[in-house]
Amino acid sequence: MHIDARDLPNHSTIEGDICIVGAGAAGISIALDWSKTGKKVILLEGGGFKYESQLQDLYKGESTGQQYYPLHGTRLHYFGGTTGHWSGFCSPFDDIDFTKRDWVPDSGWPISKEDLDPFYIKAQKALQLGPFEYDLSYWQKEIENLNAFPLDKKVVWNKMWQFNRARFGNLYKEEIVNSNTIHLYTYANVVNILANENVSQVKSLEVKNHAGKTHTVKAKQFILASGAIQNARMLLTSNSQVKQGLGNDNDVVGRYFMEHLEISTSELWLLKPFPTDLYKYNGKPRAELAITTEAQLENKILNGTLSLNPLSYSKHLTPRMEILQGDDYKERFENYKKDLVEAGEKAKLENSGSIERAFELDVRIEQAPNPNSRITLSAEKDALGVPRISLHWDLTDLDKNSIRKINQLVGIEAGKANLGRMKLKDFLRDENDNSWPADTNAGWHHMGTTRMNNDPKKGVVNENCQVHGINNLHVAGSGCFTTSGAANPTLTLVALSLRLSDYLKEKII
């Protein structure tokens, strides 16, 4: 069922059993998981069914520290959320991502990968991926020419990825709109969360829209599923009862903002052609070069991977951090897509009649948890009266040193195997240089601002994604990640959201 909140009488009251705030990958997955329970599900979406600049403007904010993208361009504010522009690469987190590592400050989840595995299987289906198989040996039997580089398996392994650019807005709109139990309210932006007198339980939400309407939403359980930045923003701005914001007794909400650093780091020149499709971007399962748990432990580095791009293609690309700057998100994104096409055309001209043997290696690496990397509220307010976000993105020496070491390890093994030679980019050559290049990119992967830890002094939510001290308020999505892993977050955030969904079913049904 679909209701446009702009058409409701002003000051309407909306009631249900469970209220989900945000209709992106996390919120839609949970709503669908509840669709056959017989319970009334309220699904609130701040936008409509398509891009609108007026709605997108609500995500604007300011940033300091390491250069970052314009905030309103990194998330989409309509039904389906940011799946509307995601690249579709999926892989689960590794076992080491969940463990306490003495060289990674504030690492260690209160759950293990084993706890998530059953929900990874369900997430695969929600994202319309293939089987939950991420071993190279499995895919080598299914697809021809997935030959792996002959590198020492004690140091380097091949992390597999599956691909499906699933647009949740297109995939699940009809099912949700026609559902008898899911009540989708569009143009319903949450501007305040109200709790009981001792702030142990949420009583209601206040929602507004540009039509000047204000409504109240009541439910037994509430889930914030609007993305890592927006979820933290809602908690911080709900400060009428507690000055520091809900769930923020220990000043953790908004801290530990994490991204995936995605940077061109080196070149790999093969000594002779190597026949393989394993490392190609062709829409099929593919691999990236990863460092084993043992080698990470020995070298005290973060988890990361290296992907291969033909040098003839990558050298023509404009850095994303440069091309995506600017106020007009749609224009900049169109320019970004145009740049990709033009680089491909130039590469074809250069490769005519030749064999590709030179590659640029791009790192994707987890960001070390850092409490100084955070979001806070700005003095400026948006059109609905909500304080805008201020992001301070702060990187550490561990981030830079890990990137350098990952490239060095792969380079050493490539030389040992007589596969080829690697050339580090200038910014990695001096081991005493911890500065960052101007083209330092990130993946638009917001994580960690409502991190999971069973100690309220170290996290915002517990192992069941419940906000500490508030028994009916939960957070879904990558904001709950304690560490950010090396894999794109969508598969893991959907799995974690479905785990939360199961927990709440046991609690309510």
C-alpha positions, 0 to 999 in steps of 0.5 A: 500500500502506498500513501503520499504523506503530502495528501494526508490531513495535516497532523495525521497520526500513523500507527503500526506494529513496526516502523522502518525509517528509510526505503533503501536496501536495508529498509526495503529488505526488512519490510519485505521480510515482514510482509507475511507476518500479518503485522502492520509495517510502516515504511517511511521514505523522505522522497518519492519514486524519482530524483527531485533536487528539492529533496536531494537538497536536504542531504547537503552539508559541509566537510572538513579534514581530508577532502570529500565529495559534496555530501548530497551527491553521495546518497539518493533521496528517493524510494530505492535509495542509493541502490539507484546509482551503486555499481553492484559489486558484492562480496562478504566480509572476511573472518578477520574483519570481525576479530579484535586486532591489536594493531587496529584500534577499536576493532572487534565486533561483538558478532562473528562472520559465522553469525552472519552467514545464514543471513548472507544467503538471504541477502544474496537472494534480495540482491538477486546474486548467484549462489552464496559461493565466493571460492575461486575453485567453485567459479573456475568450474563454472566459467572458463579462463579464470586463471589465477596469477601464480602468487604465493598463497600464503601471502596473496589470495584471490577474493571473489566478487559477484555483480548485479546492479539491482535497483531496489526501487525498480525491483520491489516497488510493485510488491511493496505498493501492492502489499496489504501489510506494508504501508509505504509513506512517501514524502515523510521525512523524520525530523524528530524522535520523541521518547518517554519521560526517562528516555528508555523507549521511543513514543513517536516520530515527527515527520514533515514534508515540503507541502507544509504537513506535519504528522506523527508516527507511532509503533511498537518498534522503530528501525532507523534505516536511512544510511550511516550519516542520516541515521546519526543525524536523526539521533543527534538532532533529536535533542529536545529531551537529552541535550546531546541527542538520543543514544549519545550519552557517551558521545559516540553517535556520529564518531568513527565515520569510515569510508573505503579508500579507493586510490590508484597506487601502482602499475603492474607490467607483465613480463609476458601475456597472461591468459585470464579473465579472472581480474576483468570487469565484465559483469561476471564473477571476478577477483581482486588480489587480497592479502592473507590473514597470516600476512596481515597479522605479520605486517600489522596492516589493514584489510584491503584488495588490489584490482587491475585496470588496463593502464591504457584505460585508467590513465585517461580517467579523471579522478572521481574526487575531482570530477564529482565536485560541484553543487549540481549532483546530476550534472556531475554524475553525468560527467563522471559517466561520460568520462568513463566512456571516453576513457574506454574509447581512447584505450581502444584506439591505443590497443589496436593491434597490441596485447595488453600487458600493463595495468594500473592497480587500484586499492580498496582498503578499510579505514582504521576506526578513528573517533576523530573521523566523525559527523556533527550538526551544523549551525545551518538548517535545511528547508524542514528545519533540521540541522545540516551535517558537518563531516570531518573526515580524518585519516591515520598513518595506519591507513597510509602505511597499510596501502603501501605495504599491500602494494609492496607485498604483491610486488614482491610476490609478482617478482618472485613468480616471474610474473612481472614488475610493479612500480609504486606511485610517487606518494607511496615511495617515501615511507616517512611520507604520510600525506595523501594525494589530491586524487584520494578517492572514496567509495561513497561507502558511509560506515561506522557512525552508529557502531556496534559494541556491547559496551555503551561507552564504545558503541551506539548499538549492541549486538542486536543493533538496538540503541543502548538504553532505548529498548524499542529503537534499532539501527539498520545498515552500515552505520552499525559496522564496527570495522569497515572491511575491504568489501563493498558494504551492501551485501553485508549491510543487507545481511545485518539488517535481515539478522535484525529483522529476525531478532525483532520477529522473535521479540514481537511475534 
